[in-house]
Amino acid sequence: MTGPDATPALRATGLGFRYRARGGWTLRDCEFTVPGGRITALVGRNGAGKSTLLHLAGGLLRPRAGEIRVLDAAPGTSEARTRIALLTQGKPLYPHFTVADTLRMGEKLNASWDQTAAEQTVREGGIPLPARVGELSPGQRTRVALALALGKRPELLLLDEPMADLDPVARGEIMAALMTEAAEHGTSIVLSSHVLPELEQTCDWVLLLRNGRIELSEDADTLRDNHAVLTGHIDQSGTLAASHTVIHRRVSGRQMTTLVQQRGPLRGDWHVERPSLEDILIGHLQAGGTMGAVTAHRTEATA
């Protein structure tokens, strides 16, 4: 946990981006602050702008409107580049290099290089240092790319769907490594992912993108406390909507199950449950439509 005066990991003001001058906005009017020292879940449907936001933070793209700051520095500057690490979905590596060559390259390019941390990440995946990168499986290449990112000892680690090509066991190991990194070194981590159940015990801040805009930027425990899942007779729906923000509801006959953001005490004959973080994220993503590509159920996450 960080103090109120700590430098934010990310801060955006009026942030907007579009890929073509006459095209639609991928991101628009984004305003948010992500505190330092947090593991942040960056969540949204396909096309919501998650990768674009991370590329802006990493200095690979420049805003068309507003600004974004990383650790109070401008992305792409020498100050920012030495303090952050970005792992993109493409995971660019030299296929003819061995794993050992790749880590030596990381050492030459980064003054604060931690060879022990980099080698440990590789060895935990059972990857031999003499192996050539081009001969590795997609999951093994992901580990090597993550080893480069962690070996840099960044203050801010930006991860764009880093575990999409890992099996469930490897994903669990990587998530545990990220939690250790944050706890032992105070590293701020922003993690884009569609696998919501894996974020439940790992992430303590939520950044949710919806249609190119920020819908949520909040502490995960606060979200759990101010949302509720209510089940009751559908006749109570009018009173409920007048007093609270209804995020999503599901009707079966005369019974209704509703995710609400509470605006005060609950009134009426409701069965009340405290939602999980997954419940809250799914509810906000389902609002006004279907879930799309987000992994909604724990059984699907390990399929």
C-alpha positions as CSV (number, residue, x, y, z in Angstrom):
1,M,0.0,0.0,0.0
2,T,1.3,3.5,-0.9
3,G,0.9,6.8,0.9
4,P,-1.2,9.7,-0.5
5,D,1.9,11.5,-1.6
6,A,3.4,8.6,-3.6
7,T,4.1,9.1,-7.3
8,P,1.3,7.7,-9.3
9,A,2.2,4.8,-11.6
10,L,0.0,6.1,-14.4
11,R,-2.0,9.4,-14.7
12,A,-4.1,10.4,-17.7
13,T,-5.9,13.7,-18.4
14,G,-8.2,14.0,-21.4
15,L,-6.3,11.2,-23.1
16,G,-7.4,10.4,-26.6
17,F,-6.0,8.4,-29.5
18,R,-7.1,7.3,-33.0
19,Y,-5.1,5.4,-35.6
20,R,-6.2,7.4,-38.6
21,A,-6.9,11.1,-38.8
22,R,-10.4,10.5,-40.1
23,G,-11.0,7.3,-38.2
24,G,-13.0,6.8,-34.9
25,W,-11.4,7.3,-31.5
26,T,-9.9,4.2,-30.0
27,L,-9.5,6.0,-26.7
28,R,-11.3,9.3,-25.8
29,D,-11.5,11.6,-22.8
30,C,-9.7,9.1,-20.5
31,E,-9.2,10.4,-17.0
32,F,-7.6,8.2,-14.3
33,T,-4.9,7.8,-11.8
34,V,-3.3,4.5,-10.9
35,P,-1.4,4.7,-7.5
36,G,2.1,3.4,-7.3
37,G,3.0,0.1,-5.8
38,R,-0.2,-1.6,-7.0
39,I,-0.9,-4.6,-9.2
40,T,-3.5,-3.2,-11.6
41,A,-5.9,-5.3,-13.7
42,L,-6.6,-3.6,-17.0
43,V,-9.8,-5.1,-18.2
44,G,-12.1,-4.6,-21.2
45,R,-13.6,-6.4,-24.2
46,N,-11.6,-6.9,-27.4
47,G,-11.2,-3.5,-29.1
48,A,-11.8,-1.6,-25.9
49,G,-8.3,0.1,-26.2
50,K,-6.3,-1.9,-23.7
51,S,-3.3,-2.5,-25.9
52,T,-3.4,1.1,-27.2
53,L,-3.4,2.4,-23.7
54,L,-0.3,0.3,-22.8
55,H,1.5,1.3,-26.0
56,L,0.8,5.0,-25.1
57,A,2.2,4.4,-21.6
58,G,5.2,2.6,-23.0
59,G,6.0,5.4,-25.4
60,L,5.3,3.4,-28.6
61,L,2.4,5.7,-29.5
62,R,1.7,9.4,-28.9
63,P,-1.6,10.8,-27.8
64,R,-3.8,12.6,-30.3
65,A,-5.4,14.5,-27.4
66,G,-4.6,15.1,-23.7
67,E,-1.7,13.4,-22.0
68,I,-0.5,10.4,-20.1
69,R,2.3,10.3,-17.5
70,V,4.2,7.3,-16.2
71,L,5.9,7.7,-12.8
72,D,5.3,11.5,-13.4
73,A,7.5,11.3,-16.6
74,A,6.5,11.6,-20.2
75,P,6.4,8.2,-22.0
76,G,9.2,7.6,-24.4
77,T,11.7,9.9,-22.7
78,S,15.0,8.6,-21.5
79,E,13.8,8.9,-17.9
80,A,10.7,6.9,-18.6
81,R,12.6,4.2,-20.6
82,T,15.0,3.5,-17.8
83,R,12.2,3.1,-15.2
84,I,9.5,1.1,-17.0
85,A,9.4,-2.2,-18.9
86,L,6.7,-3.0,-21.5
87,L,5.9,-6.6,-22.6
88,T,3.7,-6.5,-25.7
89,Q,1.6,-9.3,-27.2
90,G,4.2,-9.7,-29.9
91,K,7.0,-10.4,-27.4
92,P,9.8,-9.3,-29.9
93,L,12.9,-11.5,-29.5
94,Y,15.8,-12.5,-31.8
95,P,15.0,-16.1,-32.8
96,H,18.7,-16.9,-33.6
97,F,19.9,-15.9,-30.2
98,T,20.2,-18.4,-27.4
99,V,18.4,-17.7,-24.2
100,A,21.8,-16.9,-22.6
101,D,22.5,-14.5,-25.5
102,T,19.2,-12.8,-24.9
103,L,19.8,-12.3,-21.2
104,R,23.3,-11.0,-22.0
105,M,21.7,-8.5,-24.3
106,G,19.4,-7.4,-21.5
107,E,22.4,-6.9,-19.3
108,K,24.2,-4.7,-21.8
109,L,21.1,-2.5,-22.4
110,N,20.1,-2.0,-18.8
111,A,22.3,-0.4,-16.1
112,S,20.2,-1.8,-13.3
113,W,20.1,-5.4,-14.7
114,D,19.4,-8.3,-12.3
115,Q,20.9,-11.4,-13.8
116,T,19.7,-13.6,-10.9
117,A,16.1,-12.6,-11.3
118,A,16.2,-13.0,-15.1
119,E,17.8,-16.5,-14.9
120,Q,15.4,-17.6,-12.2
121,T,12.4,-16.7,-14.3
122,V,13.8,-18.8,-17.2
123,R,14.9,-21.8,-15.1
124,E,11.5,-22.0,-13.3
125,G,10.1,-22.7,-16.8
126,G,12.6,-25.5,-17.3
127,I,14.2,-23.6,-20.2
128,P,17.9,-24.4,-20.9
129,L,20.1,-21.3,-21.3
130,P,21.8,-22.7,-24.4
131,A,18.5,-23.2,-26.2
132,R,17.8,-21.0,-29.3
133,V,14.8,-18.7,-28.9
134,G,13.4,-19.7,-32.3
135,E,13.1,-23.3,-31.2
136,L,11.1,-22.6,-28.0
137,S,7.4,-23.0,-27.7
138,P,5.2,-19.9,-27.5
139,G,4.9,-20.3,-23.7
140,Q,8.6,-20.6,-23.3
141,R,9.2,-17.5,-25.4
142,T,6.8,-15.7,-23.1
143,R,8.9,-16.7,-20.1
144,V,12.1,-15.4,-21.8
145,A,10.4,-12.1,-22.7
146,L,9.2,-11.8,-19.1
147,A,12.7,-12.6,-17.8
148,L,14.0,-9.6,-19.8
149,A,11.3,-7.4,-18.3
150,L,11.9,-8.5,-14.7
151,G,15.7,-8.5,-15.1
152,K,15.5,-4.8,-15.9
153,R,14.2,-4.2,-12.4
154,P,11.6,-1.6,-13.5
155,E,9.7,0.6,-11.2
156,L,6.6,0.1,-13.5
157,L,5.9,-3.1,-15.4
158,L,3.4,-3.0,-18.2
159,L,2.1,-6.4,-19.4
160,D,-0.2,-6.8,-22.4
161,E,-1.9,-10.2,-22.3
162,P,1.4,-11.8,-21.1
163,M,-0.1,-15.2,-20.3
164,A,-2.4,-15.9,-23.2
165,D,-0.2,-18.7,-24.5
166,L,0.7,-20.3,-21.1
167,D,-1.0,-23.4,-19.6
168,P,-2.9,-22.9,-16.3
169,V,0.0,-24.2,-14.2
170,A,2.5,-21.8,-15.8
171,R,0.0,-18.9,-15.5
172,G,-0.3,-19.6,-11.8
173,E,3.5,-19.6,-11.4
174,I,3.9,-16.3,-13.3
175,M,1.1,-14.6,-11.3
176,A,2.9,-15.7,-8.1
177,A,6.2,-14.3,-9.5
178,L,4.5,-11.0,-10.2
179,M,3.0,-10.8,-6.7
180,T,6.5,-11.5,-5.2
181,E,8.0,-8.8,-7.5
182,A,5.4,-6.3,-6.2
183,A,5.8,-7.3,-2.6
184,E,9.6,-7.4,-2.4
185,H,10.5,-4.6,-4.7
186,G,7.5,-2.3,-4.7
187,T,7.1,-2.6,-8.4
188,S,4.0,-1.2,-9.9
189,I,2.4,-3.6,-12.3
190,V,-0.4,-3.0,-14.9
191,L,-1.6,-6.3,-16.3
192,S,-4.0,-6.6,-19.2
193,S,-5.9,-9.9,-19.2
194,H,-9.2,-11.5,-20.3
195,V,-8.9,-14.3,-17.7
196,L,-10.8,-12.7,-14.9
197,P,-10.6,-15.4,-12.2
198,E,-6.8,-15.2,-12.1
199,L,-7.0,-11.5,-11.3
200,E,-9.1,-12.1,-8.1
201,Q,-6.3,-12.8,-5.7
202,T,-3.6,-10.9,-7.5
203,C,-4.8,-7.4,-8.4
204,D,-5.6,-4.7,-5.9
205,W,-6.6,-2.0,-8.4
206,V,-8.9,-2.1,-11.3
207,L,-8.8,-0.1,-14.5
208,L,-11.8,-1.0,-16.7
209,L,-12.1,0.3,-20.3
210,R,-15.5,0.3,-22.0
211,N,-15.9,1.7,-25.6
212,G,-12.6,3.5,-25.4
213,R,-13.4,5.3,-22.1
214,I,-12.5,4.6,-18.5
215,E,-15.5,3.2,-16.6
216,L,-13.7,2.1,-13.4
217,S,-10.4,3.2,-11.8
218,E,-10.7,2.1,-8.2
219,D,-9.3,0.0,-5.4
220,A,-10.4,-3.6,-5.7
221,D,-11.6,-4.0,-2.1
222,T,-13.6,-0.7,-2.3
223,L,-15.3,-2.1,-5.4
224,R,-16.3,-5.3,-3.5
225,D,-17.6,-3.2,-0.6
226,N,-19.8,-0.8,-2.6
227,H,-21.3,-3.4,-4.9
228,A,-23.9,-6.1,-4.1
229,V,-25.6,-9.0,-5.8
230,L,-29.4,-8.9,-5.0
231,T,-32.0,-11.6,-5.7
232,G,-35.6,-10.8,-5.2
233,H,-39.1,-10.3,-6.7
234,I,-39.1,-8.2,-9.9
235,D,-41.7,-5.9,-8.6
236,Q,-39.0,-4.2,-6.5
237,S,-36.9,-3.2,-9.5
238,G,-38.4,0.4,-9.7
239,T,-37.5,1.2,-6.1
240,L,-34.1,-0.3,-6.4
241,A,-33.2,1.8,-9.5
242,A,-34.3,4.9,-7.8
243,S,-31.9,4.4,-4.9
244,H,-28.9,2.7,-6.4
245,T,-27.0,2.3,-9.7
246,V,-28.1,-0.9,-11.4
247,I,-25.1,-2.3,-13.3
248,H,-26.7,-5.4,-14.8
249,R,-29.7,-7.6,-14.1
250,R,-30.9,-11.0,-15.1
251,V,-34.6,-11.9,-15.0
252,S,-36.1,-15.4,-14.6
253,G,-39.8,-15.5,-14.4
254,R,-40.8,-13.1,-11.6
255,Q,-37.4,-13.3,-9.9
256,M,-34.5,-10.9,-10.6
257,T,-30.8,-11.1,-9.9
258,T,-29.1,-7.7,-10.0
259,L,-25.6,-6.3,-9.6
260,V,-25.9,-2.8,-8.0
261,Q,-23.5,-0.1,-6.9
262,Q,-25.0,0.9,-3.6
263,R,-25.8,4.6,-2.9
264,G,-27.0,4.0,0.7
265,P,-28.8,1.4,2.8
266,L,-30.7,-1.4,0.9
267,R,-34.5,-1.5,1.4
268,G,-36.8,-4.3,0.4
269,D,-37.0,-8.1,0.6
270,W,-33.6,-9.0,-1.0
271,H,-31.2,-11.9,-0.6
272,V,-27.9,-10.0,-0.5
273,E,-24.5,-11.4,-1.5
274,R,-21.1,-9.7,-1.5
275,P,-19.8,-10.1,-5.1
276,S,-16.4,-11.2,-6.1
277,L,-14.2,-9.0,-8.2
278,E,-15.0,-11.2,-11.1
279,D,-18.7,-10.7,-10.6
280,I,-18.3,-6.9,-10.6
281,L,-16.1,-6.9,-13.7
282,I,-18.4,-9.2,-15.6
283,G,-21.4,-7.1,-14.6
284,H,-19.9,-3.9,-15.9
285,L,-18.7,-5.6,-19.1
286,Q,-22.1,-7.2,-19.7
287,A,-24.0,-3.9,-19.2
288,G,-25.9,-3.2,-22.4
289,G,-24.6,-6.3,-24.2
290,T,-23.0,-9.7,-24.1
291,M,-19.7,-10.7,-22.6
292,G,-17.8,-11.2,-25.9
293,A,-14.3,-12.5,-25.5
294,V,-13.9,-12.0,-21.7
295,T,-13.5,-15.3,-19.8
296,A,-16.6,-15.3,-17.5
297,H,-16.4,-18.5,-15.6
298,R,-13.7,-20.3,-13.7
299,T,-14.3,-23.6,-15.6
300,E,-13.6,-21.7,-18.9
301,A,-10.4,-20.2,-17.5
302,T,-8.8,-23.6,-17.2
303,A,-10.3,-25.3,-20.3
